[in-house]
């Protein structure tokens, strides 16, 4: 028997260039954890890099003791897919392709593993509530996949540090994007980090 999975997706807190959480990033993670206190979280997954692991640790510290935490390479920081030029919009394709080619080659097998591990309904009778602390590229990939978007669409989805996205996966139904990049748990000074300033919304 399969039951519903609620996936609470978030990007790690703001980080320094060498991959450590800033003071603001630590505060973001703590506030996100407090936001999730009323959620019956069953597991926390995170990428292996210190910035994701530390963020997950701070989130977990705000929740009831005993929630298992798992580090997984499939929750890490990698390019999930590099499109061909003909897949991309005529107006923005060159820009998107130039952006994608700044990074190492895509790991499509790891992207597929992330979908297998973190998405879709789950075995059991009680709903499962899972937190995934990861990186911007994988967030874009999973959100795009939940909406059956073209594979290149991850390139145009940006998530703020410690923003909250929730996807519901129920048996026999399309995935439902319940909220995207919700920042209501953060004060104004901690919102929108990770975005260019002209993207900020008051």
N, C-alpha and C positions, 0 to 999 in steps of 0.2 A: 504494500500500500504506500502511496505517495502523499505527502502533505506539503503545505505552503512553506516556502523559505522567504524570509524578509532579509534582504541584504542591505546593511547600513554601510555605505561606502564613504570613505573620506581620504583626502590627501594629508600626508604628514604635516606637522606644523612648520612654520617658517624656519629656514635653515641658513647657516653660514655657507660661504663658498666651499669650505672643506667638509661639509656634510654633517654638521652638528646643529641641534636645535638652538635657535636664538632664545633670549629671554621671552620675547613675544611668542615664539613658536611653542615654548613650554606652556605658557599661559593659555594659548589657543587649545592645546591638547587637553589641559585640565578642564577648561570650560566645556569642551566637547564631551568629555566624560561625564560631567555633571548634567549635561543635556540628556544623556542616555540613561540616567539613573532609573527612570520609570519604565525602561524597556527591559523585558526579561531576557537579557542577552545570554545566549547559550555557548558562544565561542567568539574569540577574537583572533583574527588572522592578520599577519603583517608580513611585509617584505623583509629580506635579510639585512638590508643596509641599516646602520645605526640610527639614522634619522627616522625611519619608519618604526624600528623596534622601540626606540625611546618614546615616540609618540604613543604607541600602543601601550607601553608600560604606564604612562601617565593617564591615559584613558582608563585603563583597567583599575588603577588605584582609586578612581572615583566610584567604582561599581562594587557590588557585593563580592566578598572574597570567594575564591574557588573557581572562577570562570576560567576555563582553559585558554591558553594562548599558544598559537602555532606560528612559527616562522616558515615561510615557504618561498622558494625561488620563483614560483609562478605569480607571486604577489610583488615581485620586484620591479626595478626600474629598467624597462627595455622597450624598444620599438616593436609594436605588435604587427605592423604591416606597412610595407612601402608600396604605394600605388604606382601604376604606370601613368604616363601623361594623359593617355586617351581616356582614363577613368575619371579624370578630374574636370571640374567646370572650366569652360573656356576662359572666363574672366579672371579666375583666381588660381588656375592650375599651376602656372609657373612658380608663383609664390609658395604654394603649398608643397610642391615637389622640391624646391630649393630648401625649404625648412626641413623636410623629412631626410634629405640627403646630408644634413649636417651630422647625423648620428650614425652609430654602427648599424650594420644590416639588421633587418627585422628578424625576430625570432618567432615565426608563425607557429611553431610547435609549442612553444611556451605560452603563447597567447591562447591556443586551443586548450592547453592544460589548465589555464586560469578559468576559462569558461567551464570546463568539466568540474573543477573543484568548487567554484564559488557561485555558480548560477544554476537555475532550474529548480524544480521541486525536489524534495528530499524524502528518503524513506522514513516511515513512521506515521504516527497518528496526531502528534501535537506539533503545532507550527514551530519552526526554528527561526531564531533571531540571531543573525551573525553579523559581526563587525569586521570590515576589511580596511585596514590602514595601509595605503599603498601610495602610488605616484601618479602624476598627472596623465601620463600616456595610457596606462592601464585603465584608469578611470574613464577616459574618453572611449577606449575600446569597449569596455563592458557596457557603458551607457548606450553607445551606438548599436551594439549587438542586441541589447534589450528592445530596441525600437526597429529592428530589422533594417537599419540604415546601411547604405553602401559601406564597404570596408574602409574606404579612405576617410570616412567622416570623423574618425577619432582626431584627425589633425586640426579640426576646427572646434573642438570641445575643450574648454579650459576650466579647471576647478581651483577655487581658492584654497589656501592652506586651512585645514580643519573645517572646510565647508562640509555639509552633510547632504548626501544623496541617498535616497531609499528606493529600492526596486523590490517589487513583490512578484514572486514566481509561484503560481498556483497550478495544480494539475489541470490539464485540459483548457487552459486559458492563455492568452498572450501575456508576456511579461508586462507589468504595469509600473511605469515610472511615477512614483508617488510624490517625490520632491527632488529637486535638483539644486545643488550648490546653496543650500539653505545656510545663512549666516546669522540667524536670529539669536543664537546663543553667544555671539561675540559682540563686545562693545565696538563702537565706531572705529576706534583706533587700531583694532585688530582685524578688521574686515578687509577683504580684497587683496591681501598680500598674495603675491604670485601672479598678479595681473598687471598689465601696463596701466599707468594712471588714467588714461583716457577710457578705460573699460569700467572704472569705478561707478557704482550706482549708489546714490545716497540712501 
